[in-house]
Amino acid sequence: PHEAGVRTICAPSTQTSFVAQLRKNMPLDVGIVYWVCLSAPCTSCFIPFHFGIKEFPSGFSSTGGSPSDEFYSTKIESPFEVDTLEAFWTFKNFQQKIDPAYGTKIASIKDKMVVIEEHAMKIQDQVEENALKLYTTDRVAASEMLFDYSNGVYHSAMEAMREVLSGK
């Protein structure tokens, strides 16, 4: 539980968390899935990324090193704006906005994020089945299909954050 007095992964200091889904019964490109959560999992969701994708969505890459404390504070304390090209900063900024109103906002964000994760898990088998059909003849197309799946979950999470903070 958030702020329960014991060290949990749901804390304002949580940068990322992940779950690795490892399966031997299929090619590693499809069978290994990295479910990553940027910021605390109680205010975010886990987004699936298959081992075989060519790249993460562009918002997950960074050209710089570690940010200064001043830059970090400026980014997370600025007004909330969804920026799909800055995944970490968008999720962290959202967490910063949710934490002060945690008691009144958590139900809303949790409901939305659970729907996103459940939908991702519900369609995962079909996406992977389709990717596996392509995999033997066209690995690039299979990779693109898996990327599109991840990118769709990512954009759904961004929209959910926007809706929570706008009161929808």
C-alpha positions in Angstrom: 0.0 0.0 0.0 1.1 3.5 -0.8 2.7 5.3 2.2 2.2 2.3 4.5 5.4 2.9 6.4 7.2 0.0 4.8 9.3 0.3 1.7 7.1 -0.5 -1.3 7.5 -0.1 -5.1 4.6 2.3 -5.0 6.5 5.3 -3.7 7.2 8.8 -5.1 10.9 7.8 -5.5 10.1 4.9 -7.8 11.6 5.6 -11.3 10.6 2.4 -13.0 9.5 -1.1 -12.3 9.1 -4.1 -14.6 8.0 -7.7 -14.9 9.7 -10.0 -17.3 7.6 -12.6 -19.1 9.8 -15.4 -20.2 8.5 -18.3 -22.4 10.6 -21.0 -24.0 7.8 -22.4 -26.1 8.2 -19.8 -28.8 11.0 -17.8 -30.5 12.7 -15.4 -28.0 11.7 -12.4 -30.1 8.0 -13.1 -29.3 8.4 -15.2 -26.1 10.2 -12.6 -24.0 8.1 -9.6 -23.0 9.4 -6.7 -20.8 6.4 -5.2 -19.1 7.7 -1.8 -18.0 6.1 0.8 -15.7 7.5 4.3 -15.7 7.1 5.9 -12.2 5.2 4.2 -9.4 3.0 1.3 -10.5 0.0 2.6 -8.4 -0.2 5.7 -10.6 0.8 4.1 -13.9 0.5 0.9 -15.9 2.8 -1.8 -17.2 3.4 -1.5 -21.0 4.5 -4.6 -22.9 7.6 -4.6 -25.1 8.6 -7.8 -26.9 12.3 -8.7 -27.2 12.0 -8.8 -31.0 10.9 -5.2 -31.6 13.4 -3.1 -33.5 13.2 -0.2 -31.0 11.1 1.3 -28.2 8.7 4.1 -29.1 10.7 7.3 -29.6 9.5 8.7 -26.3 11.5 6.1 -24.4 14.9 7.1 -25.7 17.1 9.8 -24.4 20.1 11.5 -25.9 21.5 13.0 -22.7 23.0 11.7 -19.5 21.6 12.1 -16.1 19.6 15.3 -15.6 20.6 17.9 -13.1 18.4 18.3 -10.0 17.2 21.6 -11.4 16.2 20.1 -14.7 14.5 17.2 -13.0 12.5 19.5 -10.8 11.5 21.8 -13.7 10.2 18.8 -15.7 8.1 17.2 -13.0 6.8 20.4 -11.5 5.7 22.0 -14.8 2.0 21.9 -15.8 1.0 18.5 -17.0 1.1 18.0 -20.7 1.1 14.7 -22.6 4.2 14.4 -24.7 4.6 11.1 -26.4 8.2 11.9 -27.2 9.1 12.2 -23.5 7.6 9.1 -21.9 9.6 9.2 -18.6 8.9 12.9 -18.0 5.2 12.6 -18.8 4.7 9.7 -16.4 6.8 11.2 -13.7 5.1 14.6 -14.1 1.8 12.8 -13.8 2.8 11.0 -10.7 3.9 14.4 -9.2 0.4 15.8 -9.9 -1.4 12.7 -8.5 0.6 12.3 -5.2 -0.8 15.4 -3.4 -4.3 14.3 -4.3 -3.6 10.6 -4.0 -6.7 9.8 -1.8 -9.1 11.4 -4.2 -7.5 10.6 -7.5 -6.1 7.1 -7.1 -9.4 5.3 -7.7 -9.8 7.1 -11.0 -6.3 6.4 -12.3 -6.3 2.8 -11.0 -9.6 2.1 -12.8 -8.2 3.5 -16.1 -4.8 1.8 -15.9 -6.3 -1.6 -14.9 -8.5 -1.4 -18.0 -5.5 -0.7 -20.2 -3.4 -3.6 -18.6 -6.3 -6.0 -18.8 -7.0 -5.1 -22.5 -3.2 -5.6 -23.3 -3.3 -9.0 -21.6 -6.6 -10.0 -23.3 -5.3 -9.3 -26.8 -1.7 -10.4 -26.2 -2.4 -14.0 -27.3 -4.0 -13.0 -30.6 -1.2 -10.5 -31.3 1.5 -13.0 -30.6 -0.3 -15.7 -32.6 -0.5 -13.4 -35.6 3.2 -12.4 -35.1 4.2 -16.0 -35.0 2.5 -16.7 -38.3 4.6 -14.0 -39.9 7.8 -14.7 -38.0 9.0 -17.6 -40.1 8.6 -15.7 -43.4 8.8 -12.0 -42.5 10.5 -11.2 -39.1 10.4 -7.5 -39.9 6.6 -7.5 -40.3 6.3 -9.6 -37.1 8.4 -7.1 -35.2 6.4 -4.2 -36.5 3.2 -5.9 -35.4 4.6 -6.3 -31.9 5.8 -2.7 -31.9 2.3 -1.5 -32.9 0.8 -3.5 -30.0 3.2 -1.9 -27.5 2.8 1.6 -29.0 -1.0 1.3 -28.8 -0.8 0.4 -25.0 1.6 3.3 -24.5 -0.7 5.8 -26.2 -3.7 4.5 -24.2 -1.8 5.1 -21.0 -1.0 8.7 -22.1 -4.7 9.3 -22.9 -5.7 7.9 -19.5 -3.4 10.3 -17.7 -4.8 13.2 -19.6 -8.4 12.2 -18.8 -7.7 11.8 -15.1 -6.1 15.2 -14.7 -8.8 16.9 -16.8 -11.5 15.2 -14.7 -13.0 13.1 -17.4 
